[in-house]
């Protein structure tokens, strides 16, 4: 019997990534794309925004909802872009514009000082109709690395092409050059999902 979730995202790539990550740990899980209205993400932390999205998706669909709020934090920018990562170059900007702006902002920074971190917070919301009183849970995952000087690789999305994860040599592969299988084992999102899965099992989901 399958366990169905709705992921509070209209990003098909993210839905597929979640399906792979969750599916590796819970083979019976099926992750559906959200088709409802997007809420205003007016939280000031990743956790607050993830819960806002998950609550709205659970309310709209009546299903167990998952939502992630993730982004990149750059040391020399005081942890920016952070929660503004997806709209760093403006509300209508896409991934390429966000990446280009960030690279321009750190263009004069030498490699030893280009430290950055991907962060992901996953929120789970079970609507009251499925569990008396409902239920909420939040898990986090972090992944350190270094900003590349130019984008490399076409895998993934967002800032993946300019993020060289820890363990790679200087000028090594970016996340955009990693296979989905390798990335899903160790990424910030995989780490958050790994922290979430035992909770799902313990709760009997």
N, C-alpha and C positions, 0 to 999 in steps of 0.2 A: 504494500500500500504506500503510495507516494505521500510525502509531506510537502504541501504547497505553501510557498511564500510569494509575496509581491515585493519587488524591489522598487523603492520610491525613486525611480529615475527614468527619464526618457532616452537615456544614452544606451543604445543597443550594445555597444562594445562593453560597457560596464556590466550590463546584465549577463552577457556571455562570460565575462571574467568571474562574476559572482557564482554563476552556475558551475564553472569548473572548480573554483575554490571550495564552495560549500559541498559540491558533489563528491569531491575527493574524500571528505570527512563524513558525509551523510549521503550515501548513494541513493537513498529514497527521496531526497529533496529535489523539488522542481521550483525554479525561480522564474517568476513571470515579470514581464515589463509592466510598469505602471502606466495606465492610460487616462488618469484623472488630472485635475487641475493642480498646478504647482503652488505651494504655499509661499508666503513671504518669509524668507530666511533672515529674520531680524535678530538672531542670536549673536552673541559675541564670542562664542567658543565653538569648536568643532562638535562637541557633545550636544550643545543646545540646538544647533542647526540640524544635526542628525535626528534628534528626537522630534523636532518640528515636522520634518519630512515624513518620518515613520508614523507619527500619530495621524497625519493627514491621510496617508495611504491606507492605514488600517481602518480609519473611519469611512473612507470612500469605498473601499472594496470589501470590507468585512473579513479580510484575510489577515493572517499573521504577516506583519510588514517588517521589512528590513530597510534601513537607509544608511548610507554612509556620508560623512562629510570629511573630505580629505583635501590635502593641499601640500604645498611645499613651503618650508620656512628656511630662510637664508640667514646665516649668522650675521653677516655684515649689514644686513637690512633690519636688524632688530627683530627677527622672526617673521618679517613680512616675506611674501604676500599673505601667508597664513590663510585665514578664512576667506580672504578676498582672491585667492588663487585663480578661481574660474573666471573672474571678471577683472583681472588685474589691469588689462588694457582698455576696460570699458565694458558696459553691460552687453553690448552687441558684438564684442570682439570674440574671435575664435582662438583655438589653441595656438596657431602660428603667431598671431599678434601678441598674445600673452608671453610666449617664449621669447620673441624678439625684444619686447620691452624689458623683460627681466635681464636678458643678456646685455642689453645696452646699459642698464643701470649698474652692472658689475663689470663692465668691459675693462676697466683699469685695475681690477683687483687681481693680484697674483694667485696662483694655484693654492699655496698654503692657507690662504684666507678665503677660499671659495667654498667653505664647508656649508652643507645644507642638509635638510632632513625631510623626508616624506612622512607625513602623519595621516593616520586614518582613524576615525572613530565610527564604529558601527552601532547603530541603535536597533533594538528589537522591540516591537510593540505588538502585544496580543490583545485584540479587542475584547471587551467584556462579554460579548456574545459567545466567544470561544472558550473563555476562562473566567469564572466568576471573579469579578473585580478587576479583570484585565491584568496585564503584567508588562513591565518595562525593564530593559536591561541595556547596559552600554559597555562596550569593550573597545580597547585601544591598541594600536600597533604603530611602531616607529621604525624607520630605516634610514640610517645615516649614509651620507655620501658626499660627493663633490660636484660642483657645477662644471660642466664642460664649457669650452669656449664657443663651440658651434654645434647645432643639432646633428645627431648621427643616428640613423636607424628609423624604420617606419613602423615598427611594432608598437603596440600600446597606444596611449593617447596622452593628452595634457603635456606635462613637463617631462615625460619619459625620455625623449630624445636628448635632453641636456643633463640628465642625472646619471652620474657614474657612481654606482653603489659601492659601499665599503667592500674591500677585498679585491676590487679591480685595481690593476696597476695604473699609474698616471697615464692619462690618455687612453685608458682601456674602454671596454664596452659600456655604452649607456644602456639604460633600461629599454630604450627603443631598439636595441640590437639583441636583447635577450629573447629567447623563445618564451612563449606563453607558459609552457610547462615549468621552465626554470624560474621564471618570475613568480608564478603562483605558489612556489614552494617557500619563498623567502621574503616577498614584498611586504610593505607596511599593511596592505589590505589583507594579505594572507595571514599575517601575524594577528591582526585584529579578529579575523574569522576563526583562527585557531583558538584564541581566547574565548570566543563566543560559543564554539561548538560544545565543549563540555557542559556549559550551562544549559544548552538546549537538550542535551541527553539527560542531564540530571533532572530537568523539569518534565521529562517524559514526552518531549515534542518529537 
